[in-house]
Amino acid sequence: MLDSVATIIGAMVIAPLMGPAISTSVGTVVYDRKLITRGLTLQVAGLLLAIAVGALIGFLITELGMMPPGIDIREISQVAERTNPTFLSLFLALGSGIAGAISIIRNAGSALVGVAIAAALVPPAATSGLGFAFGLPAVAIISAVLVLVNVLAINISALILFWLSGFRSLGSSAVGRARKAVVLNILVLGVAIAILSTVLGLVTYVSSQTALIEQQAKAEVSVMLNESEYEDMRLVTESVDVSYRPADLILNEPARVTVILYRRAGQELPPGIAQRIDDRLTEFTGREVRVRVGFIEAQQTT
């Protein structure tokens, strides 16, 4: 909520998630059902607790009036980063699982690796909790999907690396059962990641399209108002606002464009300028838009 990277890193340092994330994979390759059950239980419980705490803190913040009224948490960059995930998030989780496995194989320090794993899990879990607290189901669901994808990616990457590194049960009969369990788990996790990654892919596409339309609209309005017909008017600095969220693209809702212009006192307005901008943007972007134009009347001494 403070949009503080340093605070988030501090939260990840104390997040005890590396052990549960790695122990499940270790239990699978050595065919230790008790270890598998414990690892899965702690992963699920830990992440549900993180979401619940995020929701509780978010609820307290709103009830105690600790944030400005009417704030949209989706505008906070640390929240927006977790509600507009891309495939890079999947690569982060895969890398976290590999790093965790290597730290166990090489008996290296686990603190830094624990932070890497927490980076993929704690911030989106907290964001999901905030989505519930602020009554934003899209934020809660998208962040929860990101958490689930990251959990699966960490588990499958660690599982594969442990098996390739030669981790095996001491009993010869257990090796065969472990091999079957590893193959089955890899298939199940792989299919689940593929399905959930489709959601990430859709979000990635929609996010890039909305950003592209926003850039196109701003650029085209600037080009249009530089034409001779509008030479007596100029844009107020940073005055082209485009409101177009991913949900608008999915639901085929129009982009809402607001333009603020300076004009001289007494200057006549070009007739139908809002409609002209609307037609131009619709033709240029290929998307339906709704345009509102406001004017600031200016006077200047000679």
C-alpha positions as CSV (number, residue, x, y, z in Angstrom):
1,M,0.0,0.0,0.0
2,L,3.0,2.3,0.6
3,D,4.3,1.4,-2.9
4,S,7.7,0.7,-1.2
5,V,10.0,-1.8,-2.8
6,A,12.2,-1.9,0.3
7,T,9.3,-2.8,2.5
8,I,8.3,-5.7,0.2
9,I,11.9,-7.0,0.2
10,G,11.8,-6.9,4.0
11,A,8.6,-9.0,4.0
12,M,10.2,-11.5,1.7
13,V,13.2,-11.9,3.9
14,I,11.1,-13.2,6.8
15,A,8.7,-15.3,4.6
16,P,9.3,-19.0,5.6
17,L,8.3,-20.5,2.3
18,M,11.5,-22.1,1.0
19,G,11.3,-25.2,3.2
20,P,7.8,-26.2,2.3
21,A,8.4,-25.4,-1.4
22,I,11.5,-27.6,-1.6
23,S,10.5,-30.4,0.8
24,T,7.6,-31.5,-1.4
25,S,9.9,-32.1,-4.3
26,V,12.5,-33.9,-2.2
27,G,9.8,-36.1,-0.7
28,T,8.7,-37.0,-4.2
29,V,12.1,-38.0,-5.6
30,V,12.9,-40.1,-2.4
31,Y,9.3,-41.4,-2.2
32,D,8.7,-40.1,1.3
33,R,4.9,-39.7,1.6
34,K,5.1,-38.1,5.0
35,L,7.5,-35.4,3.7
36,I,5.3,-34.8,0.6
37,T,2.2,-34.4,2.7
38,R,3.9,-32.1,5.1
39,G,5.4,-30.0,2.3
40,L,2.0,-29.6,0.5
41,T,0.2,-28.8,3.7
42,L,2.6,-26.1,4.7
43,Q,2.6,-24.6,1.3
44,V,-1.1,-24.3,1.1
45,A,-1.5,-23.2,4.7
46,G,1.3,-20.6,4.4
47,L,-0.1,-19.1,1.2
48,L,-3.7,-19.0,2.5
49,L,-2.4,-17.4,5.7
50,A,-0.6,-14.8,3.6
51,I,-3.8,-14.0,1.6
52,A,-5.8,-13.8,4.8
53,V,-3.4,-11.5,6.5
54,G,-3.3,-9.3,3.4
55,A,-7.1,-9.1,3.5
56,L,-7.2,-8.4,7.2
57,I,-4.6,-5.6,7.0
58,G,-6.4,-4.1,4.0
59,F,-9.7,-4.2,5.9
60,L,-8.1,-2.5,8.9
61,I,-6.6,0.2,6.7
62,T,-9.9,1.1,5.1
63,E,-11.9,0.9,8.4
64,L,-9.4,3.1,10.3
65,G,-9.1,5.7,7.5
66,M,-5.4,5.3,7.1
67,M,-5.5,5.8,3.4
68,P,-7.1,8.7,1.4
69,P,-10.8,8.2,0.6
70,G,-11.6,6.9,-2.8
71,I,-8.1,5.5,-3.5
72,D,-7.9,2.9,-6.2
73,I,-5.3,0.3,-5.2
74,R,-5.1,-0.8,-8.8
75,E,-3.2,2.5,-9.5
76,I,-0.5,1.5,-7.0
77,S,2.5,0.2,-9.0
78,Q,3.3,-2.6,-6.7
79,V,-0.3,-3.8,-6.9
80,A,-0.6,-3.2,-10.6
81,E,2.5,-5.3,-11.2
82,R,0.8,-8.3,-9.7
83,T,-2.6,-7.8,-11.4
84,N,-1.1,-7.5,-14.8
85,P,1.2,-10.6,-14.8
86,T,3.2,-11.8,-17.9
87,F,5.1,-14.9,-18.8
88,L,8.1,-13.2,-17.2
89,S,6.4,-14.0,-13.9
90,L,6.5,-17.7,-14.8
91,F,10.2,-17.6,-15.6
92,L,10.8,-15.9,-12.2
93,A,9.0,-18.8,-10.5
94,L,10.9,-21.4,-12.5
95,G,14.2,-19.7,-11.6
96,S,13.2,-19.6,-8.0
97,G,12.6,-23.4,-7.9
98,I,15.9,-24.1,-9.6
99,A,17.7,-21.8,-7.2
100,G,16.1,-23.5,-4.2
101,A,17.1,-27.0,-5.5
102,I,20.7,-25.9,-6.1
103,S,21.0,-24.4,-2.6
104,I,20.0,-27.8,-1.2
105,I,22.2,-29.8,-3.6
106,R,25.2,-27.7,-2.9
107,N,24.4,-27.2,0.8
108,A,24.6,-23.4,0.2
109,G,23.1,-20.7,2.3
110,S,19.4,-20.6,2.0
111,A,18.6,-17.0,3.1
112,L,19.0,-15.4,-0.3
113,V,17.3,-18.3,-2.1
114,G,14.4,-18.0,0.4
115,V,14.0,-14.4,-0.7
116,A,14.0,-15.5,-4.4
117,I,11.2,-18.0,-3.7
118,A,9.3,-15.5,-1.5
119,A,9.5,-13.0,-4.4
120,A,7.3,-15.2,-6.5
121,L,4.8,-16.0,-3.8
122,V,4.4,-13.4,-1.0
123,P,3.7,-10.2,-3.0
124,P,1.0,-11.7,-5.2
125,A,-0.6,-13.5,-2.2
126,A,-0.7,-10.2,-0.3
127,T,-2.2,-8.5,-3.4
128,S,-4.9,-11.1,-3.6
129,G,-5.8,-10.4,0.0
130,L,-6.0,-6.7,-0.7
131,G,-8.4,-7.5,-3.6
132,F,-10.7,-9.2,-1.2
133,A,-10.5,-6.4,1.4
134,F,-11.2,-3.6,-1.2
135,G,-14.0,-5.5,-2.9
136,L,-12.1,-6.0,-6.2
137,P,-12.7,-9.6,-7.2
138,A,-10.6,-9.2,-10.4
139,V,-7.5,-8.2,-8.4
140,A,-8.1,-11.1,-5.9
141,I,-8.6,-13.7,-8.6
142,I,-5.8,-12.6,-11.0
143,S,-3.3,-12.4,-8.1
144,A,-4.4,-15.8,-6.8
145,V,-3.9,-17.3,-10.2
146,L,-0.4,-15.9,-10.3
147,V,0.3,-17.4,-6.9
148,L,-0.9,-20.8,-8.0
149,V,1.1,-20.7,-11.2
150,N,4.2,-19.7,-9.3
151,V,3.7,-22.4,-6.7
152,L,3.4,-25.1,-9.4
153,A,6.4,-23.7,-11.4
154,I,8.6,-23.7,-8.3
155,N,7.6,-27.3,-7.5
156,I,8.1,-28.7,-11.0
157,S,11.5,-27.0,-11.6
158,A,12.8,-28.2,-8.2
159,L,11.4,-31.7,-8.8
160,I,13.1,-32.0,-12.2
161,L,16.4,-30.7,-10.9
162,F,16.5,-33.0,-7.9
163,W,15.7,-36.0,-10.1
164,L,18.4,-35.1,-12.7
165,S,20.9,-34.5,-9.8
166,G,20.6,-38.1,-8.7
167,F,18.4,-37.8,-5.6
168,R,17.0,-41.3,-4.9
169,S,15.6,-43.4,-2.2
170,L,17.9,-45.9,-0.5
171,G,15.5,-48.8,-1.1
172,S,15.7,-50.3,-4.6
173,S,11.9,-51.0,-4.6
174,A,11.2,-47.4,-3.7
175,V,13.2,-46.1,-6.6
176,G,10.7,-47.5,-9.1
177,R,7.8,-46.1,-7.2
178,A,9.6,-42.7,-6.9
179,R,10.2,-42.7,-10.7
180,K,6.5,-43.2,-11.4
181,A,5.6,-40.5,-8.9
182,V,8.1,-38.1,-10.4
183,V,6.8,-38.7,-14.0
184,L,3.2,-38.4,-12.8
185,N,3.8,-35.3,-10.9
186,I,5.7,-33.7,-13.7
187,L,2.8,-34.4,-16.1
188,V,0.1,-33.1,-13.7
189,L,2.1,-30.0,-12.8
190,G,3.0,-29.4,-16.5
191,V,-0.7,-29.6,-17.6
192,A,-1.8,-27.4,-14.7
193,I,0.9,-24.8,-15.5
194,A,0.0,-24.9,-19.2
195,I,-3.7,-24.3,-18.4
196,L,-3.0,-21.5,-16.0
197,S,-0.3,-20.0,-18.2
198,T,-3.1,-19.5,-20.8
199,V,-4.7,-17.1,-18.4
200,L,-1.3,-15.3,-18.0
201,G,-1.0,-15.2,-21.8
202,L,-4.4,-13.7,-22.1
203,V,-3.6,-11.1,-19.5
204,T,-0.3,-10.4,-21.2
205,Y,-2.0,-9.9,-24.6
206,V,-4.8,-7.7,-23.2
207,S,-2.4,-5.6,-21.2
208,S,-0.1,-5.0,-24.2
209,Q,-3.1,-4.1,-26.4
210,T,-4.6,-1.6,-23.9
211,A,-1.2,0.0,-23.5
212,L,-0.7,0.2,-27.3
213,I,-4.1,1.8,-27.8
214,E,-3.4,4.3,-25.1
215,Q,-0.1,5.3,-26.7
216,Q,-1.7,5.5,-30.2
217,A,-4.5,7.7,-28.9
218,K,-2.2,10.1,-27.2
219,A,0.2,10.3,-30.2
220,E,-2.6,10.8,-32.7
221,V,-4.3,13.6,-30.8
222,S,-1.0,15.4,-30.6
223,V,-0.5,15.0,-34.4
224,M,-4.0,16.1,-35.1
225,L,-3.8,19.3,-33.0
226,N,-0.5,20.3,-34.7
227,E,-2.3,20.6,-38.0
228,S,-3.0,24.2,-39.3
229,E,-6.7,24.0,-38.7
230,Y,-6.0,23.9,-34.9
231,E,-2.9,26.1,-34.8
232,D,-4.6,28.6,-32.4
233,M,-5.1,25.9,-29.8
234,R,-2.6,23.8,-28.0
235,L,-2.7,20.9,-25.6
236,V,-2.3,21.5,-21.9
237,T,0.8,19.6,-20.7
238,E,0.0,15.9,-20.1
239,S,-3.7,16.6,-20.9
240,V,-4.6,13.6,-23.0
241,D,-6.0,11.0,-20.6
242,V,-7.0,7.6,-21.9
243,S,-9.0,5.3,-19.7
244,Y,-8.9,1.8,-21.2
245,R,-8.5,-1.1,-18.8
246,P,-8.0,-4.8,-19.8
247,A,-11.6,-5.5,-18.8
248,D,-12.8,-2.9,-21.3
249,L,-11.0,-4.7,-24.1
250,I,-12.4,-8.1,-23.1
251,L,-15.9,-6.7,-22.8
252,N,-15.5,-4.6,-26.0
253,E,-16.2,-1.4,-24.1
254,P,-15.1,1.9,-25.7
255,A,-11.9,3.7,-24.7
256,R,-12.6,7.0,-22.9
257,V,-10.4,9.8,-24.0
258,T,-10.3,13.2,-22.3
259,V,-8.5,16.1,-24.0
260,I,-7.8,19.5,-22.3
261,L,-6.9,22.4,-24.6
262,Y,-5.8,26.1,-24.2
263,R,-7.7,28.7,-26.2
264,R,-7.5,32.4,-26.3
265,A,-10.2,34.4,-24.7
266,G,-13.1,34.9,-27.1
267,Q,-11.7,32.5,-29.6
268,E,-14.4,30.5,-31.5
269,L,-14.2,26.8,-31.1
270,P,-13.9,24.5,-34.1
271,P,-17.4,23.0,-34.6
272,G,-17.6,19.3,-33.5
273,I,-14.0,19.0,-32.4
274,A,-14.8,16.2,-30.0
275,Q,-16.5,14.2,-32.8
276,R,-13.6,14.9,-35.1
277,I,-11.1,13.6,-32.6
278,D,-13.5,10.6,-32.0
279,D,-13.6,9.8,-35.7
280,R,-9.9,10.2,-36.1
281,L,-9.0,7.9,-33.2
282,T,-11.6,5.3,-34.2
283,E,-10.1,5.1,-37.7
284,F,-6.5,5.1,-36.4
285,T,-6.8,2.6,-33.6
286,G,-9.6,0.4,-35.0
287,R,-11.4,0.7,-31.6
288,E,-14.5,2.5,-30.5
289,V,-13.8,5.5,-28.4
290,R,-15.7,8.2,-26.5
291,V,-14.1,11.6,-26.5
292,R,-14.6,14.5,-24.1
293,V,-12.9,17.8,-24.8
294,G,-12.4,20.5,-22.2
295,F,-11.0,24.0,-22.7
296,I,-9.0,26.4,-20.5
297,E,-9.4,30.0,-21.6
298,A,-6.2,32.0,-21.4
299,Q,-5.3,35.6,-21.6
300,Q,-1.9,37.0,-22.3
301,T,-0.5,40.5,-21.9
302,T,1.3,42.2,-24.9
